[in-house]
């Protein structure tokens, strides 16, 4: 009887883990196909000419929420101000939350708006709400209200190219209300940073580019995001958690608003460089994933009735096992499943094919490995990158240890430190 239970549990575990692998595999294959581009030649995308606008240039409000980001915020804002976009067509606002006086003085000397709210409990959502409320109130006090066409959200460590707004404007003028730019690593100073950067590129492939290939909405990522200003101003007040990007996704999907992923507009983001920061960041993500799943599930029946495929897909994403944990689990259970028939001879009906389940596990593991390699950009498929995989089990262990700390009711903002050596 114990042997029978062990083999039943083995099969159930395979059935639980397999859907996550199949999902990754499907979109990895989809990513091999090309999305129809905007009609420009490859050379023009890589070496853009000065833009000629069919419409007047869009006006952008650029928000930098910054909580204890003294090490990076001044550099990020200074770099953004080097934009080649018309200076009167964009405005930068920094929401300085618990930053030092010296940092605020440096920011105040720049041609930006500096807001300094005081929150009992800080969060990115509160910072964004404060900024929009401030702009709306200032507009009401003026005879002519200041208006923007789009709002751009960047993290304090994000750096963009001078042509960022020029390229983004060209996409906005095609009528998109929600755009996710290509967030990529700006540092690769150690093994953890490299693996974190690789993980983000794989997610870009699976959850953003591949989805757009088949006409589905991209996932958001928290920064490098652009929204129609009026839509954002009307909805930002609904945000009520530490994972505002997932809340925004859910709202957009309910309203059937398509999210465009722009692979050719990079936003350089600092990757975590130590295991403590990695664990802290992943705890926030895992908490957010669990909270968002519970938030989205009640709307599923209506999404099914109305055939809201994007909403259903985004809900499924919240239920998926994280890729790094998935990789380690399939490898671990492949070994266990191989030893199980040898240590515990399988009873009926398993004795007919005692190594069927081990082969199923190894097949799942190899399928996942192949899918992740496909999803990885070609430039990252190198010996230098694959040599860093030895760090993966330690990082996955850190992530697994977070499971006991997860709290679906905890909405506290967990800060990831940037700019440290």
C-alpha positions as CSV (number, residue, x, y, z in Angstrom):
1,X,0.0,0.0,0.0
2,X,2.7,2.6,0.8
3,X,4.3,1.9,-2.6
4,X,1.0,2.4,-4.3
5,X,0.5,5.8,-2.6
6,X,4.0,6.9,-3.5
7,X,3.4,6.2,-7.2
8,X,0.0,7.9,-7.1
9,X,1.5,11.0,-5.5
10,X,4.3,10.9,-8.2
11,X,1.7,10.9,-11.0
12,X,-0.4,13.7,-9.3
13,X,2.7,15.9,-9.0
14,X,3.5,15.4,-12.7
15,X,-0.1,16.4,-13.5
16,X,0.2,19.5,-11.4
17,X,3.6,20.6,-12.8
18,X,3.0,19.7,-16.5
19,X,0.6,22.5,-17.4
20,X,3.2,25.2,-16.4
21,X,5.7,23.5,-18.7
22,X,3.3,23.1,-21.6
23,X,2.4,26.9,-21.3
24,X,6.1,27.9,-21.4
25,X,6.7,25.5,-24.3
26,X,3.7,26.8,-26.3
27,X,4.8,30.4,-26.2
28,X,8.4,29.6,-26.7
29,X,7.4,28.0,-30.0
30,X,5.1,31.0,-30.8
31,X,8.1,33.3,-30.3
32,X,9.9,31.8,-33.3
33,X,7.4,33.5,-35.5
34,X,7.7,37.1,-36.5
35,X,5.1,39.7,-35.5
36,X,4.2,42.0,-38.4
37,X,6.2,45.2,-38.0
38,X,5.2,48.7,-38.6
39,X,6.3,48.8,-42.2
40,X,9.8,50.1,-41.6
41,X,13.0,48.4,-42.7
42,X,15.3,46.7,-40.2
43,X,18.0,49.3,-41.0
44,X,15.6,52.1,-40.2
45,X,14.7,50.6,-36.8
46,X,18.4,50.1,-35.9
47,X,19.5,53.6,-37.3
48,X,16.4,55.7,-37.1
49,X,16.3,59.0,-39.0
50,X,14.9,62.2,-37.5
51,X,11.2,61.6,-37.0
52,X,8.7,63.4,-39.1
53,X,5.4,63.4,-37.3
54,X,2.1,62.8,-39.1
55,X,0.4,64.4,-36.1
56,X,1.6,67.0,-33.7
57,X,4.1,65.4,-31.2
58,X,2.4,63.8,-28.2
59,X,2.9,65.4,-24.8
60,X,4.3,63.1,-22.1
61,X,4.2,63.2,-18.3
62,X,7.2,61.1,-17.1
63,X,6.9,59.8,-13.5
64,X,9.9,58.6,-11.4
65,X,8.6,57.2,-8.1
66,X,11.6,57.0,-5.8
67,X,11.7,55.5,-2.4
68,X,15.1,55.6,-0.7
69,X,16.8,55.8,-4.1
70,X,19.5,58.4,-3.3
71,X,22.2,56.3,-5.1
72,X,20.6,56.3,-8.5
73,X,17.8,58.8,-9.0
74,X,19.8,61.9,-9.9
75,X,21.7,60.0,-12.6
76,X,18.6,58.5,-14.1
77,X,16.7,61.8,-14.3
78,X,19.8,63.6,-15.6
79,X,20.1,61.0,-18.4
80,X,16.4,61.3,-19.2
81,X,16.7,65.0,-19.6
82,X,19.2,64.5,-22.5
83,X,16.2,63.4,-24.6
84,X,16.2,64.6,-28.2
85,X,12.4,65.0,-28.0
86,X,11.0,68.6,-28.1
87,X,11.6,70.0,-24.6
88,X,8.1,71.6,-24.4
89,X,6.4,68.3,-25.1
90,X,7.4,66.3,-22.0
91,X,7.7,67.0,-18.3
92,X,9.5,64.9,-15.7
93,X,8.1,64.6,-12.1
94,X,10.0,62.8,-9.4
95,X,8.1,61.6,-6.3
96,X,10.7,61.7,-3.6
97,X,9.7,59.4,-0.8
98,X,12.1,59.3,2.3
99,X,15.1,60.5,0.4
100,X,17.9,62.6,1.8
101,X,17.9,66.4,1.7
102,X,21.1,66.5,-0.4
103,X,19.4,64.3,-3.0
104,X,16.3,66.5,-3.1
105,X,18.5,69.6,-3.4
106,X,20.2,68.1,-6.5
107,X,16.8,67.2,-8.0
108,X,15.4,70.6,-7.3
109,X,18.1,72.2,-9.4
110,X,17.0,70.3,-12.4
111,X,14.1,71.4,-14.7
112,X,11.6,69.0,-13.2
113,X,8.8,68.9,-10.7
114,X,9.9,67.5,-7.3
115,X,7.2,66.2,-5.0
116,X,7.9,65.2,-1.5
117,X,5.0,63.3,0.0
118,X,5.0,61.8,3.5
119,X,3.3,58.4,3.7
120,X,2.7,56.3,6.8
121,X,3.2,53.2,4.6
122,X,5.0,53.9,1.4
123,X,4.1,52.2,-1.9
124,X,4.6,52.8,-5.6
125,X,0.8,53.0,-6.1
126,X,0.5,55.8,-3.5
127,X,3.4,57.7,-5.1
128,X,1.7,57.5,-8.6
129,X,-1.7,58.5,-7.1
130,X,-0.1,61.5,-5.3
131,X,1.6,62.7,-8.5
132,X,-1.6,62.5,-10.6
133,X,-3.6,64.2,-7.8
134,X,-1.1,66.9,-7.5
135,X,-1.1,67.6,-11.3
136,X,-4.9,67.6,-11.4
137,X,-5.2,70.0,-8.5
138,X,-2.6,72.3,-9.9
139,X,-4.5,72.3,-13.2
140,X,-7.7,73.2,-11.5
141,X,-6.1,76.3,-9.9
142,X,-5.0,77.6,-13.3
143,X,-7.1,79.3,-16.0
144,X,-5.7,76.9,-18.6
145,X,-5.4,73.4,-17.4
146,X,-2.1,71.6,-18.2
147,X,-2.9,68.4,-20.1
148,X,-0.8,65.5,-21.3
149,X,-1.5,62.8,-23.9
150,X,0.4,60.0,-22.2
151,X,2.0,59.1,-18.9
152,X,5.3,57.2,-18.8
153,X,6.3,55.3,-15.6
154,X,10.0,54.6,-14.9
155,X,11.8,53.2,-11.9
156,X,14.4,55.3,-10.1
157,X,17.2,53.1,-11.5
158,X,15.9,53.1,-15.1
159,X,18.1,54.7,-17.9
160,X,16.8,55.3,-21.4
161,X,18.4,56.4,-24.7
162,X,18.0,60.0,-26.0
163,X,15.5,58.8,-28.7
164,X,13.3,57.0,-26.1
165,X,10.4,59.5,-26.4
166,X,10.8,60.0,-30.1
167,X,10.4,56.3,-30.7
168,X,7.6,56.0,-28.2
169,X,5.7,58.8,-29.8
170,X,5.7,57.0,-33.1
171,X,4.0,54.0,-31.4
172,X,1.6,56.2,-29.5
173,X,0.5,57.9,-32.7
174,X,-0.7,54.5,-33.9
175,X,-3.5,54.7,-31.3
176,X,-2.3,52.3,-28.6
177,X,-3.5,53.1,-25.1
178,X,-1.1,50.9,-23.2
179,X,2.5,50.2,-24.2
180,X,5.2,48.1,-22.4
181,X,8.8,48.9,-23.5
182,X,11.6,46.4,-23.5
183,X,13.1,46.4,-20.1
184,X,16.6,44.9,-20.1
185,X,19.7,44.6,-17.9
186,X,22.1,47.5,-17.5
187,X,24.5,45.6,-15.3
188,X,26.1,42.1,-15.4
189,X,28.6,42.6,-12.6
190,X,28.2,39.1,-11.0
191,X,26.5,35.7,-11.5
192,X,23.2,36.7,-9.8
193,X,22.8,39.9,-11.9
194,X,23.5,37.8,-15.1
195,X,20.9,35.2,-14.1
196,X,18.4,37.9,-13.2
197,X,18.9,39.5,-16.6
198,X,18.5,36.2,-18.4
199,X,15.3,35.5,-16.5
200,X,13.9,38.9,-17.5
201,X,14.7,38.4,-21.2
202,X,13.0,35.0,-21.1
203,X,9.9,36.6,-19.6
204,X,10.0,39.3,-22.2
205,X,9.9,36.5,-24.9
206,X,7.2,34.4,-23.3
207,X,4.8,36.9,-21.8
208,X,5.3,39.9,-24.0
209,X,6.7,39.4,-27.5
210,X,5.2,35.9,-28.1
211,X,1.8,37.1,-26.9
212,X,1.8,40.0,-29.3
213,X,2.8,37.6,-32.2
214,X,-0.6,35.9,-31.9
215,X,-2.5,39.1,-31.2
216,X,-2.7,38.7,-27.4
217,X,-1.8,41.4,-24.9
218,X,1.6,41.7,-23.5
219,X,2.2,41.5,-19.8
220,X,3.3,44.6,-17.9
221,X,6.5,44.7,-15.9
222,X,6.3,47.7,-13.5
223,X,8.4,50.2,-15.3
224,X,9.0,51.3,-18.9
225,X,5.2,51.5,-19.1
226,X,3.2,54.1,-21.1
227,X,-0.5,54.7,-20.8
228,X,-3.0,57.1,-22.2
229,X,-3.0,59.9,-19.7
230,X,-6.8,60.3,-19.3
231,X,-7.2,56.6,-18.9
232,X,-4.4,56.4,-16.3
233,X,-5.7,59.4,-14.3
234,X,-9.1,57.9,-14.2
235,X,-7.9,54.5,-12.9
236,X,-4.8,55.1,-10.8
237,X,-7.0,55.6,-7.8
238,X,-8.1,52.0,-7.9
239,X,-4.6,50.7,-7.2
240,X,-4.4,49.2,-3.7
241,X,-1.5,46.8,-3.5
242,X,2.3,46.6,-3.8
243,X,2.0,45.1,-7.3
244,X,0.4,48.0,-9.2
245,X,1.5,46.6,-12.6
246,X,-0.6,43.5,-12.1
247,X,-3.6,45.5,-10.9
248,X,-3.2,47.7,-14.0
249,X,-3.1,44.6,-16.2
250,X,-6.3,43.2,-14.7
251,X,-8.1,46.6,-15.2
252,X,-6.9,46.8,-18.8
253,X,-8.0,43.3,-19.6
254,X,-11.4,43.9,-18.1
255,X,-11.8,46.8,-20.4
256,X,-10.4,44.8,-23.4
257,X,-7.6,47.3,-23.9
258,X,-4.7,45.8,-25.8
259,X,-1.1,46.1,-24.4
260,X,1.5,46.6,-27.0
261,X,5.1,45.3,-26.4
262,X,7.8,47.4,-28.0
263,X,10.9,45.2,-28.3
264,X,12.9,48.0,-30.0
265,X,12.5,50.6,-27.3
266,X,14.9,49.6,-24.5
267,X,14.7,50.7,-20.9
268,X,17.8,49.7,-19.0
269,X,17.1,48.4,-15.5
270,X,19.5,47.5,-12.7
271,X,19.5,43.8,-11.9
272,X,19.9,42.6,-8.3
273,X,23.5,41.7,-7.4
274,X,23.2,39.8,-4.1
275,X,21.2,36.9,-2.8
276,X,19.5,38.9,0.0
277,X,18.1,41.4,-2.5
278,X,17.2,38.6,-4.8
279,X,15.2,36.9,-2.1
280,X,13.6,40.1,-1.0
281,X,12.5,41.0,-4.6
282,X,11.1,37.5,-5.3
283,X,9.1,37.5,-2.1
284,X,7.4,40.7,-3.3
285,X,6.8,39.1,-6.7
286,X,5.5,35.8,-5.2
287,X,3.2,37.7,-2.8
288,X,2.0,39.8,-5.7
289,X,1.3,36.8,-7.9
290,X,-0.8,35.1,-5.2
291,X,-2.7,38.3,-4.4
292,X,-3.4,39.0,-8.0
293,X,-4.7,35.5,-8.7
294,X,-7.2,35.9,-5.8
295,X,-8.1,39.3,-7.1
296,X,-8.7,38.1,-10.7
297,X,-10.5,34.8,-10.1
298,X,-13.9,36.2,-9.2
299,X,-14.2,37.8,-12.7
300,X,-13.3,34.6,-14.6
301,X,-16.9,33.4,-15.1
302,X,-17.8,36.7,-16.9
303,X,-14.5,36.5,-18.8
304,X,-15.4,33.0,-20.0
305,X,-19.0,34.1,-21.0
306,X,-17.7,37.2,-22.9
307,X,-14.8,35.2,-24.4
308,X,-12.2,37.6,-22.8
309,X,-9.2,35.5,-23.8
310,X,-6.7,38.0,-22.6
311,X,-8.2,38.2,-19.1
312,X,-8.3,34.4,-18.9
313,X,-4.7,34.1,-20.0
314,X,-3.5,36.8,-17.5
315,X,-5.3,34.9,-14.7
316,X,-3.6,31.6,-15.8
317,X,-0.2,33.4,-15.7
318,X,-0.7,34.1,-12.0
319,X,-1.2,30.4,-11.3
320,X,2.0,29.3,-13.1
321,X,5.0,28.0,-11.2
322,X,7.9,30.5,-11.5
323,X,10.3,29.3,-14.2
324,X,13.4,28.9,-12.1
325,X,11.5,26.9,-9.4
326,X,9.9,24.9,-12.3
327,X,13.3,24.0,-13.7
328,X,14.6,22.7,-10.3
329,X,11.4,20.8,-9.5
330,X,11.3,18.9,-12.8
331,X,15.0,18.0,-12.4
332,X,14.5,16.9,-8.8
333,X,11.4,14.8,-9.5
334,X,13.0,13.3,-12.6
335,X,15.7,11.8,-10.4
336,X,13.2,10.8,-7.7
337,X,10.9,9.1,-10.3
338,X,13.9,7.2,-11.7
339,X,14.9,5.8,-8.2
340,X,11.3,5.1,-7.1
341,X,10.7,1.9,-9.2
342,X,14.0,0.6,-8.0
343,X,13.4,1.2,-4.3
344,X,9.7,0.5,-4.3
345,X,8.6,-2.0,-6.9
346,X,5.4,-0.6,-8.4
347,X,2.1,-2.4,-7.8
348,X,-0.7,-2.8,-10.3
349,X,-1.3,-1.0,-12.6
350,X,2.2,0.7,-12.5
351,X,4.1,-2.6,-12.8
352,X,3.0,-2.9,-16.4
353,X,5.4,-0.1,-17.4
354,X,7.6,0.7,-14.3
355,X,9.6,3.3,-16.0
356,X,6.8,5.2,-17.8
357,X,6.6,7.9,-15.1
358,X,10.4,8.4,-15.0
359,X,10.4,8.9,-18.8
360,X,7.4,11.3,-18.5
361,X,9.4,13.3,-15.9
362,X,12.6,13.4,-17.9
363,X,10.6,14.3,-21.0
364,X,9.0,17.2,-19.1
365,X,12.4,18.4,-17.9
366,X,14.0,18.3,-21.4
367,X,11.0,20.0,-22.9
368,X,11.3,22.8,-20.3
369,X,15.0,23.2,-20.9
370,X,14.5,23.4,-24.7
371,X,11.7,25.9,-24.3
372,X,13.8,28.2,-22.1
373,X,16.8,28.0,-24.5
374,X,14.4,29.0,-27.3
375,X,13.0,31.8,-25.3
376,X,16.5,33.1,-24.5
377,X,17.8,35.7,-26.9
378,X,20.6,34.4,-29.2
379,X,23.1,36.8,-27.7
380,X,22.7,35.2,-24.3
381,X,23.2,31.6,-25.5
382,X,26.9,31.6,-24.6
383,X,29.3,29.6,-22.5
384,X,29.8,32.6,-20.2
385,X,26.0,32.7,-19.4
386,X,25.5,28.9,-19.1
387,X,28.4,28.7,-16.7
388,X,26.5,30.8,-14.2
389,X,23.8,28.2,-13.8
390,X,25.6,26.7,-10.8
391,X,24.1,29.6,-8.8
392,X,20.6,28.7,-9.8
393,X,19.9,26.0,-7.1
394,X,21.0,28.4,-4.3
395,X,18.7,31.1,-5.7
396,X,15.8,28.7,-6.1
397,X,16.3,27.6,-2.5
398,X,16.0,31.2,-1.5
399,X,12.8,31.5,-3.4
400,X,11.3,28.3,-1.9
401,X,12.1,29.6,1.6
402,X,9.9,32.6,0.8
403,X,6.8,30.3,0.6
404,X,6.5,30.3,4.4
405,X,6.6,34.1,4.4
406,X,3.9,34.7,1.8
407,X,0.9,36.5,3.1
408,X,-2.0,37.3,0.8
409,X,-3.2,40.1,3.1
410,X,0.1,41.8,3.3
411,X,0.2,44.8,1.0
412,X,3.3,46.4,2.5
413,X,5.8,47.7,-0.1
414,X,9.1,45.7,-0.1
415,X,11.9,47.9,-1.3
416,X,14.8,46.5,-3.4
417,X,18.0,48.5,-2.9
418,X,19.7,49.9,-6.0
419,X,23.1,51.4,-6.7
420,X,25.0,49.3,-4.2
421,X,28.3,47.5,-5.0
